[in-house]
């Protein structure tokens, strides 16, 4: 049943619960917003909904009325890339992973380093020391999704710039492409999902302290666009607009990262 049909009896507002709320949350999640489909219309759902409405030129009131429901019904899950870029499928699966607050650590982020070492023991010296999620982990996230799919990461995966010479060069951005950016003092590495006229929409770790989809201005030069060595180059090419219209932009302060070792 469509969301429009679910709200035909009246709009959904803060405090609502049930299947209709779950359907709205799933649509927002597919649009790139970081929230759980728990069936409870709370502050996070309302905030994401307001952002979605604003990006679709709807009144950002955080209420699911008929126009908002119709826009949500147009959102579809990202098409599967499992056969072409399974590492992107893995990154999608761990989207929402966040750093732990204060001095605590998210054990899964630490486990990423351990898993890389288990699969590629010769990288222990460059990865095995990782022990706090406060240490920049954009490269760790890329290394993990590559490793669990049987692809050897960059030799110093925690260094974002190390990915600029890894694998093979890619001429055209396509879902799953490894995008590397540089800046004074470090860089950032992420995976391309889609784009529109002004932005690239990229999924990766350590973007506002989590794995999410972040929009990066096309005015920012790309240092490298890479694809795993030995994996057939994709033929589909760039994908315009499908992911990005409704995704949130990451914090500029956390959009770029660098490892404290191996940079």
C-alpha atoms as a printed R data frame, in Angstrom:
    type eleno elety resid chain resno      x       y       z
1   ATOM     1    CA   UNK     A     1  0.000   0.000   0.000
2   ATOM     2    CA   UNK     A     2  1.266   3.488  -0.836
3   ATOM     3    CA   UNK     A     3  1.963   6.102   1.806
4   ATOM     4    CA   UNK     A     4 -0.648   8.296   0.141
5   ATOM     5    CA   UNK     A     5 -3.245   5.584   0.741
6   ATOM     6    CA   UNK     A     6 -2.093   5.092   4.328
7   ATOM     7    CA   UNK     A     7 -2.641   8.782   5.133
8   ATOM     8    CA   UNK     A     8 -5.869   9.147   3.149
9   ATOM     9    CA   UNK     A     9 -7.807   9.343   6.395
10  ATOM    10    CA   UNK     A    10 -5.733  12.222   7.695
11  ATOM    11    CA   UNK     A    11 -2.146  13.476   7.877
12  ATOM    12    CA   UNK     A    12  0.533  11.970  10.121
13  ATOM    13    CA   UNK     A    13  2.057  14.154  12.804
14  ATOM    14    CA   UNK     A    14  4.490  13.973  15.667
15  ATOM    15    CA   UNK     A    15  3.380  11.361  18.173
16  ATOM    16    CA   UNK     A    16  1.738   9.025  15.649
17  ATOM    17    CA   UNK     A    17  2.608   5.327  15.684
18  ATOM    18    CA   UNK     A    18  1.974   2.322  13.496
19  ATOM    19    CA   UNK     A    19  2.568   0.918   9.991
20  ATOM    20    CA   UNK     A    20  2.032   4.229   8.219
21  ATOM    21    CA   UNK     A    21  4.837   5.816  10.262
22  ATOM    22    CA   UNK     A    22  7.093   2.841   9.514
23  ATOM    23    CA   UNK     A    23  6.436   3.262   5.785
24  ATOM    24    CA   UNK     A    24  7.371   6.946   5.999
25  ATOM    25    CA   UNK     A    25 10.549   6.140   7.924
26  ATOM    26    CA   UNK     A    26 11.586   3.485   5.395
27  ATOM    27    CA   UNK     A    27 11.099   5.957   2.544
28  ATOM    28    CA   UNK     A    28 13.174   8.576   4.353
29  ATOM    29    CA   UNK     A    29 15.864   5.988   5.057
30  ATOM    30    CA   UNK     A    30 15.960   5.042   1.352
31  ATOM    31    CA   UNK     A    31 16.353   8.738   0.582
32  ATOM    32    CA   UNK     A    32 19.531   8.792   2.657
33  ATOM    33    CA   UNK     A    33 18.337   9.959   6.071
34  ATOM    34    CA   UNK     A    34 19.776   8.272   9.134
35  ATOM    35    CA   UNK     A    35 16.834   7.006  11.173
36  ATOM    36    CA   UNK     A    36 15.321   3.733  12.322
37  ATOM    37    CA   UNK     A    37 11.981   2.455  11.047
38  ATOM    38    CA   UNK     A    38 10.548   1.815  14.506
39  ATOM    39    CA   UNK     A    39  7.005   2.999  13.823
40  ATOM    40    CA   UNK     A    40  7.227   5.923  16.241
41  ATOM    41    CA   UNK     A    41  6.911   9.473  14.869
42  ATOM    42    CA   UNK     A    42  9.421  11.292  17.049
43  ATOM    43    CA   UNK     A    43 11.763  14.250  16.798
44  ATOM    44    CA   UNK     A    44 14.278  12.530  14.502
45  ATOM    45    CA   UNK     A    45 11.569  11.482  12.052
46  ATOM    46    CA   UNK     A    46 10.064  14.959  12.089
47  ATOM    47    CA   UNK     A    47 13.460  16.596  11.507
48  ATOM    48    CA   UNK     A    48 14.271  14.304   8.581
49  ATOM    49    CA   UNK     A    49 10.800  14.860   7.155
50  ATOM    50    CA   UNK     A    50 11.170  18.645   7.294
51  ATOM    51    CA   UNK     A    51 14.496  18.422   5.455
52  ATOM    52    CA   UNK     A    52 12.930  16.124   2.865
53  ATOM    53    CA   UNK     A    53  9.997  18.489   2.345
54  ATOM    54    CA   UNK     A    54 12.271  21.492   1.943
55  ATOM    55    CA   UNK     A    55 14.405  19.679  -0.638
56  ATOM    56    CA   UNK     A    56 11.253  18.860  -2.632
57  ATOM    57    CA   UNK     A    57  9.855  22.400  -2.489
58  ATOM    58    CA   UNK     A    58  7.106  21.413  -0.088
59  ATOM    59    CA   UNK     A    59  6.142  23.300   3.049
60  ATOM    60    CA   UNK     A    60  8.632  22.035   5.682
61  ATOM    61    CA   UNK     A    61  6.139  21.518   8.478
62  ATOM    62    CA   UNK     A    62  7.065  17.929   9.362
63  ATOM    63    CA   UNK     A    63  3.554  16.688   8.626
64  ATOM    64    CA   UNK     A    64  2.818  13.873   6.152
65  ATOM    65    CA   UNK     A    65 -0.080  15.308   4.191
66  ATOM    66    CA   UNK     A    66 -1.100  14.273   0.659
67  ATOM    67    CA   UNK     A    67  1.632  16.217  -1.243
68  ATOM    68    CA   UNK     A    68  4.379  14.967   1.093
69  ATOM    69    CA   UNK     A    69  3.048  11.391   0.893
70  ATOM    70    CA   UNK     A    70  3.103  11.518  -2.907
71  ATOM    71    CA   UNK     A    71  6.731  12.709  -2.864
72  ATOM    72    CA   UNK     A    72  7.698   9.961  -0.420
73  ATOM    73    CA   UNK     A    73  6.043   7.330  -2.614
74  ATOM    74    CA   UNK     A    74  8.462   8.251  -5.414
75  ATOM    75    CA   UNK     A    75 11.467   7.255  -3.315
76  ATOM    76    CA   UNK     A    76 12.829   3.834  -4.185
77  ATOM    77    CA   UNK     A    77 15.677   1.867  -2.607
78  ATOM    78    CA   UNK     A    78 19.009   2.316  -4.391
79  ATOM    79    CA   UNK     A    79 19.321  -0.287  -7.149
80  ATOM    80    CA   UNK     A    80 21.412  -3.301  -6.218
81  ATOM    81    CA   UNK     A    81 25.096  -3.125  -7.079
82  ATOM    82    CA   UNK     A    82 25.878  -6.509  -5.534
83  ATOM    83    CA   UNK     A    83 27.146  -8.030  -8.783
84  ATOM    84    CA   UNK     A    84 29.105  -4.966  -9.905
85  ATOM    85    CA   UNK     A    85 30.358  -3.303  -6.716
86  ATOM    86    CA   UNK     A    86 29.601  -5.536  -3.699
87  ATOM    87    CA   UNK     A    87 31.725  -3.301  -1.461
88  ATOM    88    CA   UNK     A    88 29.156  -0.530  -1.975
89  ATOM    89    CA   UNK     A    89 26.408  -2.962  -0.958
90  ATOM    90    CA   UNK     A    90 28.378  -3.629   2.233
91  ATOM    91    CA   UNK     A    91 28.752   0.099   2.910
92  ATOM    92    CA   UNK     A    92 25.004   0.476   2.464
93  ATOM    93    CA   UNK     A    93 24.478  -2.338   4.953
94  ATOM    94    CA   UNK     A    94 26.528  -0.590   7.655
95  ATOM    95    CA   UNK     A    95 25.065   2.864   7.014
96  ATOM    96    CA   UNK     A    96 24.068   4.408  10.330
97  ATOM    97    CA   UNK     A    97 27.144   3.128  12.186
98  ATOM    98    CA   UNK     A    98 28.190   5.924  14.542
99  ATOM    99    CA   UNK     A    99 31.053   6.772  16.835
100 ATOM   100    CA   UNK     A   100 30.297   6.215  20.510
101 ATOM   101    CA   UNK     A   101 29.810   9.349  22.617
102 ATOM   102    CA   UNK     A   102 32.463  10.792  24.896
103 ATOM   103    CA   UNK     A   103 35.451   8.528  25.582
104 ATOM   104    CA   UNK     A   104 33.608   5.327  24.692
105 ATOM   105    CA   UNK     A   105 34.180   3.426  21.449
106 ATOM   106    CA   UNK     A   106 31.782   1.745  19.055
107 ATOM   107    CA   UNK     A   107 33.063  -1.859  19.137
108 ATOM   108    CA   UNK     A   108 32.030  -2.444  15.534
109 ATOM   109    CA   UNK     A   109 34.305   0.341  14.270
110 ATOM   110    CA   UNK     A   110 37.200  -1.215  16.204
111 ATOM   111    CA   UNK     A   111 36.192  -4.613  14.804
112 ATOM   112    CA   UNK     A   112 36.645  -3.251  11.282
113 ATOM   113    CA   UNK     A   113 40.385  -3.014  11.917
114 ATOM   114    CA   UNK     A   114 40.513  -6.508  13.396
115 ATOM   115    CA   UNK     A   115 38.660  -7.974  10.425
116 ATOM   116    CA   UNK     A   116 41.082  -6.393   7.954
117 ATOM   117    CA   UNK     A   117 44.005  -7.908   9.850
118 ATOM   118    CA   UNK     A   118 42.351 -11.338  10.011
119 ATOM   119    CA   UNK     A   119 41.896 -11.361   6.264
120 ATOM   120    CA   UNK     A   120 45.173  -9.631   5.379
121 ATOM   121    CA   UNK     A   121 47.705 -10.332   8.173
122 ATOM   122    CA   UNK     A   122 50.469  -8.456   6.379
123 ATOM   123    CA   UNK     A   123 48.551  -5.217   7.045
124 ATOM   124    CA   UNK     A   124 48.696  -5.687  10.821
125 ATOM   125    CA   UNK     A   125 51.426  -3.115  11.301
126 ATOM   126    CA   UNK     A   126 49.398  -0.469   9.486
127 ATOM   127    CA   UNK     A   127 45.964  -1.315  10.873
128 ATOM   128    CA   UNK     A   128 46.306  -3.432  14.025
129 ATOM   129    CA   UNK     A   129 47.098  -0.459  16.235
130 ATOM   130    CA   UNK     A   130 43.679   1.130  15.657
131 ATOM   131    CA   UNK     A   131 41.930   1.231  19.052
132 ATOM   132    CA   UNK     A   132 39.689   4.316  19.343
133 ATOM   133    CA   UNK     A   133 36.896   5.522  17.079
134 ATOM   134    CA   UNK     A   134 37.983   9.096  17.784
135 ATOM   135    CA   UNK     A   135 40.856   8.377  15.376
136 ATOM   136    CA   UNK     A   136 39.773   9.260  11.859
137 ATOM   137    CA   UNK     A   137 38.277   6.187  10.195
138 ATOM   138    CA   UNK     A   138 37.111   7.109   6.680
139 ATOM   139    CA   UNK     A   139 39.907   4.963   5.208
140 ATOM   140    CA   UNK     A   140 39.209   2.212   7.716
141 ATOM   141    CA   UNK     A   141 35.623   2.012   6.503
142 ATOM   142    CA   UNK     A   142 36.717   1.668   2.882
143 ATOM   143    CA   UNK     A   143 39.319  -0.911   3.875
144 ATOM   144    CA   UNK     A   144 36.735  -2.942   5.742
145 ATOM   145    CA   UNK     A   145 34.141  -3.083   2.944
146 ATOM   146    CA   UNK     A   146 36.867  -4.064   0.495
147 ATOM   147    CA   UNK     A   147 38.388  -6.712   2.772
148 ATOM   148    CA   UNK     A   148 35.129  -8.523   3.542
149 ATOM   149    CA   UNK     A   149 34.535  -8.782  -0.200
150 ATOM   150    CA   UNK     A   150 37.926 -10.391  -0.811
151 ATOM   151    CA   UNK     A   151 39.644  -7.258  -2.124
152 ATOM   152    CA   UNK     A   152 42.940  -6.216  -0.577
153 ATOM   153    CA   UNK     A   153 42.803  -2.669   0.810
154 ATOM   154    CA   UNK     A   154 45.418   0.005   0.279
155 ATOM   155    CA   UNK     A   155 48.683  -0.812   2.058
156 ATOM   156    CA   UNK     A   156 48.027   1.951   4.633
157 ATOM   157    CA   UNK     A   157 44.229   2.021   4.550
158 ATOM   158    CA   UNK     A   158 43.844   4.460   7.431
159 ATOM   159    CA   UNK     A   159 45.530   7.130   5.335
160 ATOM   160    CA   UNK     A   160 42.855   8.583   3.073
161 ATOM   161    CA   UNK     A   161 45.418   9.695   0.498
162 ATOM   162    CA   UNK     A   162 46.856   6.162   0.216
163 ATOM   163    CA   UNK     A   163 43.723   5.230  -1.712
164 ATOM   164    CA   UNK     A   164 44.648   7.699  -4.463
165 ATOM   165    CA   UNK     A   165 47.131   5.212  -5.953
166 ATOM   166    CA   UNK     A   166 45.319   1.995  -5.010
167 ATOM   167    CA   UNK     A   167 43.674  -0.239  -7.596
168 ATOM   168    CA   UNK     A   168 43.103   1.028 -11.107
169 ATOM   169    CA   UNK     A   169 42.211   4.445 -12.434
170 ATOM   170    CA   UNK     A   170 38.598   5.141 -13.286
171 ATOM   171    CA   UNK     A   171 37.726   7.856 -15.801
172 ATOM   172    CA   UNK     A   172 34.000   8.241 -15.135
173 ATOM   173    CA   UNK     A   173 32.320   8.234 -11.747
174 ATOM   174    CA   UNK     A   174 30.011   5.268 -11.230
175 ATOM   175    CA   UNK     A   175 28.346   3.741  -8.141
176 ATOM   176    CA   UNK     A   176 31.042   2.111  -6.016
177 ATOM   177    CA   UNK     A   177 33.915   4.233  -7.276
178 ATOM   178    CA   UNK     A   178 36.458   5.163  -4.601
179 ATOM   179    CA   UNK     A   179 36.680   8.970  -4.520
180 ATOM   180    CA   UNK     A   180 39.658  10.621  -2.867
181 ATOM   181    CA   UNK     A   181 39.865  14.286  -1.927
182 ATOM   182    CA   UNK     A   182 42.850  16.147  -0.539
183 ATOM   183    CA   UNK     A   183 43.174  19.186   1.655
184 ATOM   184    CA   UNK     A   184 45.842  20.834   3.741
185 ATOM   185    CA   UNK     A   185 46.931  18.307   6.342
186 ATOM   186    CA   UNK     A   186 45.082  15.286   5.040
187 ATOM   187    CA   UNK     A   187 42.207  14.075   2.922
188 ATOM   188    CA   UNK     A   188 39.007  12.096   2.716
189 ATOM   189    CA   UNK     A   189 38.063   8.853   0.974
190 ATOM   190    CA   UNK     A   190 34.492   7.754   0.266
191 ATOM   191    CA   UNK     A   191 32.340   5.843  -2.236
192 ATOM   192    CA   UNK     A   192 30.400   7.458  -5.054
193 ATOM   193    CA   UNK     A   193 26.646   6.825  -5.084
194 ATOM   194    CA   UNK     A   194 25.205   9.427  -7.479
195 ATOM   195    CA   UNK     A   195 25.263  13.104  -8.371
196 ATOM   196    CA   UNK     A   196 23.220  16.066  -9.475
197 ATOM   197    CA   UNK     A   197 24.217  19.297 -11.179
198 ATOM   198    CA   UNK     A   198 26.071  20.713  -8.180
199 ATOM   199    CA   UNK     A   199 26.964  17.824  -5.882
200 ATOM   200    CA   UNK     A   200 28.390  14.326  -5.658
201 ATOM   201    CA   UNK     A   201 26.514  12.100  -3.206
202 ATOM   202    CA   UNK     A   202 28.979   9.833  -1.467
203 ATOM   203    CA   UNK     A   203 28.550   7.051   1.075
204 ATOM   204    CA   UNK     A   204 31.345   6.450   3.539
205 ATOM   205    CA   UNK     A   205 32.583   6.441   7.105
206 ATOM   206    CA   UNK     A   206 33.659   9.269   9.393
207 ATOM   207    CA   UNK     A   207 31.233  11.625   7.665
208 ATOM   208    CA   UNK     A   208 29.769  13.625  10.560
209 ATOM   209    CA   UNK     A   209 31.079  10.818  12.805
210 ATOM   210    CA   UNK     A   210 29.049   8.106  11.067
211 ATOM   211    CA   UNK     A   211 28.532   6.056   7.916
212 ATOM   212    CA   UNK     A   212 26.078   8.034   5.819
213 ATOM   213    CA   UNK     A   213 25.471   9.682   2.471
214 ATOM   214    CA   UNK     A   214 27.059  13.122   2.281
215 ATOM   215    CA   UNK     A   215 26.899  15.651  -0.521
216 ATOM   216    CA   UNK     A   216 30.230  17.075  -1.647
217 ATOM   217    CA   UNK     A   217 30.349  20.130  -3.925
218 ATOM   218    CA   UNK     A   218 31.551  19.496  -7.455
219 ATOM   219    CA   UNK     A   219 33.594  22.667  -7.104
220 ATOM   220    CA   UNK     A   220 35.978  20.698  -4.873
221 ATOM   221    CA   UNK     A   221 38.571  18.959  -7.059
222 ATOM   222    CA   UNK     A   222 38.770  15.172  -6.914
223 ATOM   223    CA   UNK     A   223 42.298  13.927  -6.333
224 ATOM   224    CA   UNK     A   224 41.608  10.411  -7.597
225 ATOM   225    CA   UNK     A   225 38.841   8.138  -8.791
226 ATOM   226    CA   UNK     A   226 39.757   4.475  -8.326
227 ATOM   227    CA   UNK     A   227 38.380   0.973  -8.862
228 ATOM   228    CA   UNK     A   228 39.706  -2.317  -7.416
229 ATOM   229    CA   UNK     A   229 42.488  -3.946  -9.410
230 ATOM   230    CA   UNK     A   230 41.372  -7.129 -11.112
231 ATOM   231    CA   UNK     A   231 37.679  -6.201 -10.973
232 ATOM   232    CA   UNK     A   232 36.139  -5.487 -14.399
233 ATOM   233    CA   UNK     A   233 35.646  -1.796 -15.000
234 ATOM   234    CA   UNK     A   234 31.979  -0.798 -14.896
235 ATOM   235    CA   UNK     A   235 30.190   0.204 -18.070
236 ATOM   236    CA   UNK     A   236 27.175   2.000 -16.604
237 ATOM   237    CA   UNK     A   237 28.903   5.320 -15.959
238 ATOM   238    CA   UNK     A   238 27.655   8.104 -13.723
239 ATOM   239    CA   UNK     A   239 24.228   8.085 -12.200
240 ATOM   240    CA   UNK     A   240 22.535  11.447 -12.104
241 ATOM   241    CA   UNK     A   241 20.368  12.470  -9.205
242 ATOM   242    CA   UNK     A   242 18.947   9.171  -7.962
243 ATOM   243    CA   UNK     A   243 20.315   9.253  -4.430
244 ATOM   244    CA   UNK     A   244 20.967  12.782  -3.674
245 ATOM   245    CA   UNK     A   245 18.059  15.171  -3.754
246 ATOM   246    CA   UNK     A   246 16.995  14.453  -0.199
247 ATOM   247    CA   UNK     A   247 20.207  13.435   1.555
248 ATOM   248    CA   UNK     A   248 21.700  15.559   4.258
249 ATOM   249    CA   UNK     A   249 25.053  17.249   3.899
250 ATOM   250    CA   UNK     A   250 27.705  16.158   6.338
251 ATOM   251    CA   UNK     A   251 29.434  18.528   8.687
252 ATOM   252    CA   UNK     A   252 32.250  20.289   6.880
253 ATOM   253    CA   UNK     A   253 34.461  19.761   9.890
254 ATOM   254    CA   UNK     A   254 34.045  15.987   9.667
255 ATOM   255    CA   UNK     A   255 33.642  15.644   5.916
256 ATOM   256    CA   UNK     A   256 37.366  15.230   5.509
257 ATOM   257    CA   UNK     A   257 39.612  13.060   7.627
258 ATOM   258    CA   UNK     A   258 43.144  11.827   8.003
259 ATOM   259    CA   UNK     A   259 44.684   9.038  10.022
260 ATOM   260    CA   UNK     A   260 47.034   9.919  12.828
261 ATOM   261    CA   UNK     A   261 49.503   7.340  11.518
262 ATOM   262    CA   UNK     A   262 50.551   6.268   8.058
263 ATOM   263    CA   UNK     A   263 49.456   9.520   6.383
